[in-house]
Amino acid sequence: MIDNDYLTLDEVCKILDKTPTTIRRYARESLLTSEQHGEELSFNKDEVMRCLRFSDRLS
């Protein structure tokens, strides 16, 4: 079970408007910190939101 401070891959894809392949690449390249929970990847919610704010500023 993933707690409220973490987001699933699908949630991150929706928030950042990216494909699962892109988000997995970000995790693999340490652009986003991820944790493995069984077969699920999870992402720190605060970090994902920082990434979103950063990408908004670049747009």
N, C-alpha and C positions, 0 to 999 in steps of 0.2 A: 504494500500500500504506500502511495506517495502522499506526503503531508502537504499542507496548504502553502508552504514556502517553495514548493517545486511545481514545475509545469511538465506536462507530457510533451512528447514530440509533436503531436497533432496541435496542441494548444500553442506551442511556440511557432509552428508554421503559420497558424492563423494570425497571431499577433504581429509577426514580422513580415507576413505576406511572402513567404519563401516556401519552396518545395521541401519535402522530407530529405531528399538527396542533398540539398544545399545546407540544411541545418545539421545533418550528420557530418558533412564536410567541415562546417564551422567547428563542430565538436572535435573531430579528428585533428584539425589544425590548431586546436586550443584557442579558437576565437570566441567560443562559448564553452564554459565549463559544464560538463555533464557528469552524471552518475548513472551507473547501471543498477537497476532494480529488477532482478530476474532477467527477463528478456526486454524489459522496457528501459528506454533512456529517459532520464529526467533532467531538468534544467532549473537552476536557481532563478526564482521569479524576479528578484531584484536585479540580477544581472541581465536578464532578458529585457526588462523595462529600461535599463540604462542603454542597452543596445538600440532599442526602439527610439529613445530620445536622441541619441547620437545620430542615427540614420535620418531622423526628421530634420535635424539641424543641417545636415549635408545636402538635403533636397532643396 
